[in-house]
Amino acid sequence: MNSTHHSLDYVRKDLPVNFKKIGLILSVVGLILVIAAYYSDPVRSAFNNLVFLMLLTSIGLGAMFLVAIEYIGGAVWSTPFRRIAEFLAAVLILVPIAAIPVYLNLHDLYHWTHTDVVAADKILSSKSPYLNESFMLIRIALFMAIWLIFYKIITGNSKKQDESKDQNLTTKNIKISAIFMPFFALTITFAAIDWMMSLEPHWFSTIYGVYYFSGTVLAGLAAVTFLAVYLNEKGLLVKGLKSDNYYSLGALLFAFTNFWAYIAFSQYMLIWYANLPEETFWYLARWGGNWKFVTLGLLVVHFIVPYFGLLSQPSKMDPKRLKFMSLWILFAHLYDIYWLVMPTFSKESFVFGWIEAGFLSLAVGLILLIFNYKASRENVVAIGDPKLIRGINFRL
Amino acid sequence: MSEKVLYALTGLFETPDQIIDAAEKTSDGGYKKYDVNTPYPLHGMNQAMKLPPSKLGYAALVFGLSGTVSALALMYWMAVIDYAHVIGGKPYFPLPAFVPVMFEVTVLSAAIATVFTMLFVVFKFPNNSHPLHDTEYMKSVSRDKYGICILAEDEKFDENGTLKFLEELGATNITHQYFTEDSYATWWSVLDKKFAGILAVTAIATSLVVYIGLNKVLYMQPFSWMMEQEKLNPQKGSVLFADGFSMRNPVQGTIARGDLPYEYAVDPEGASKLVNPLPITEANLQLGKVKYDIYCSPCHGFMGEGDSRLRGQFPNPPSLHSEKVRDWTDGRIYHVIAMGQNVMPSYSSQLSRNEKWATILYVRALQRSLNAKESDLQ
C-alpha cells in the first residue's frame, strides 16, 4: 500500500522567517500602543488588559487541555499535531506577566475591591470571604502555578521522548494528564469567575465556568488547527499527512461551536425564563444602546457562521476552509471575551479604537514569537511518540 | 428452475492492508461496479475506492430543517393564533422558550429520516435478497476474510480478463457467483405471511406481557401521591357518617367566625334598604379599586362600561353607567354582588362584607366620573 508510512520522514526545519518578522513587528507596535494607552486612558487600558489576559489564557489553557485529553483518551489521529498544541500551551508562561497590570489596576476593574463600597453593600459584604483582594491574589497565583507545573511536566516528558523513544514516558504522561484534568476543571472555573464574572459582583451564573471553558477549548483548537494546516502545507511537519488527519480537528471545532451555543443559550434561557432582576441586569446591560448589535453579532459570529461553515463532512477536511474557519473562530472567541468584559467599562455603547487594536496586536505578536521560539529549539512533531506512525497513517 | 446468470467474480484477501491495496488497484484499473466486503468498517476504504462523499447528509439536512420549521410553525399556531395565552408573563411568541423544542424536533426528525432514507432508498428495504447471500464468500467475509466482488455488469468486465486481474491482485478463492431469475421471487420474503404474522404476534405478545407485568402484576406505588390522602373529599361518599355524605351542613344555630349570614337572600327589595357602612375615604376607595379591577373588570371593564376583556367567551354585561344602576341604592348593588344576577355568579366567597361595600364605593366613583352631579362641579 503506497500511502502507508512505516518509517518516519521528518527533517527539522526552521519556521518561515515571517513568523519572527510579523511576530516582532506586531509585538513592538502593540507594546508601544499599550504603553501609550496606559498613559492616555488607564481605566480603558485595564479593561483591555483583562481581555488580553483572557485571550492568552484561553489559547494556552485550551492547547494544554488538548494535549492532556490526547494522552487520556489515547487518541492516535492527533499525535502528529500534538507538539503544536504543546508549543501553544507555552503561552501560559505569558499569563502571569499579562496579569500584573490587571493586579495593579484592581480598583478600576472590580468594584468589590473598594472596602467602603463592600461595607455599605449587604450582598457584597456577605460575598467578601471569597471576593477579597488577598484571597484572590493567593488563589490566582495558585492556579497559575498549577498550570505551569503541569505544563512543564507534560511537555517535558514529551520532549524527552524525542530522544529516548521511551514508551514509559507516554504512560507517565497519561497518569499526569489524568491528575491534571480535575485541577483544570476547577482552576478554569474559578479563574473565569474571579477575572470576568466578578466584574459584576452582584451577578452570578452557575454555568459561567463551563461557558468560558467552551470558548477556551474552541480558541485552543482553532489555533492548533490553523497552525497544523499552515505548517503542513509549508512541509514543516512529517510527510504523509493528508486531509484525513485534519478531519477530527474540523469535527471538534464544529462540536465545540455547538457546545458553546448550547451553553450560551442555556444560560440565557434560564435567566430569561426566571426573569429575576438580580440576574437579568447582566443581559440588559448587553442590550442597551448599540451593545444590542454586538450581542446579536455574537450569535452570528460565534455560532451561525462556524456552524454552516463546518456543517458538511468535506468542509471539515478542506485545508482552505479549515484555515479560514479557525481564524474566524479565534476572532469569534476574542469577540466573545470582549462582549463579556467591556460592557462593564463602557455602558452606553461599545468602543473600539487604537487601544483595543494595540492589545490585540501585542497578543498576536507574542503568540507568534513564543511559537517561533519553541519551534526553533524543539521538533515540531513528537518524533519519539509510539503512536506517531499510526497517527500519520490515520485514514477515515 | 430458470437459467443461471453470472453475477460477479469474487476473491478473498487475508489482511486489511491487502484489501485496501486491492480496492485501490481495482478502481485504478477502471472498474466502476465493484464492492468490497469486510467484517468491520476499514479506515481509508473511501479513498481507496474513490467513493464520492455520501449524499445521505443532504437527506439529514432537509429533514432536520423541516423538523425545525414544523416545530416552530406548530408552536406559533398554538401559542399565537389558536390559543393565545399568557404563560409566565411572557409574550405570546416567546422564541427562547421554543428553541429547545425546535432543537429536539430537528435532531429527532433528522435522525429518524436519515435511518429511513438509508433503509428504504439506499438498502431498498423490504427487498432482502442479494445474489451473494448464503454463499461461502459471504460467510468468509463476515468472519475473518476481506473480499472483493467485481460485478459482471461492469463495462470493463470480461470473464477471463477479470479472473486474471484478480489473480494478479493476489486474491485467493476466486469464485464465479451466479444468480437465477427466479431468485427474484424471494425478494419480498420479509413480507411473507408466515414471517410477518409471527412478527406481529411476537410484538403484540411481548407488549402485553411487559404492560401487564409492569403495570398490573408487579406494580408498586412509588410513594404516596398527594392526591390519594385518607381524607373526605367534597362530592364523594363516606362510610363515616350515617347518611353516607362526606359534606356536612354547619351545626344548627352557628355561623363561621368573622362571618354574618346574608339575610336578604331572596328579598332584593329588603336589601335595597341596606346602607353602606363604610365612610368615603381614600383607603376604602383604593381597596374598592383593587377588588373591582380583580373581580369585576374582566367582564364589566375597567371603566364599568361593559367592555369585557374576554373576547366574547362570556356574554358582555350591561354598562354600570345606565340610569337603572345609577338609581339603585348601595344595598341593591350589594344584593347583586352577594347573590349574583343572570349569568353573573355570587362573589360572596371572593369578597368579604367590607370588600363588597368598598367595591360599591368605587363603582359609585366610576359612575360619577361620567355622570357628575351638580354638586361635584362646585
Interface residues (C-beta under 8 A of the other chain):
Chain A: M1 S3 T4 D244 F265 Y268 M269 W272 Y273 N275 L311 S312 Q313 P314 F394 R395 L396
Chain B: D17 I20 D21 E24 H43 G44 N46 Q47 P53 S54 G57 L61 G88 G89 K90 P96 A97 V99 P100
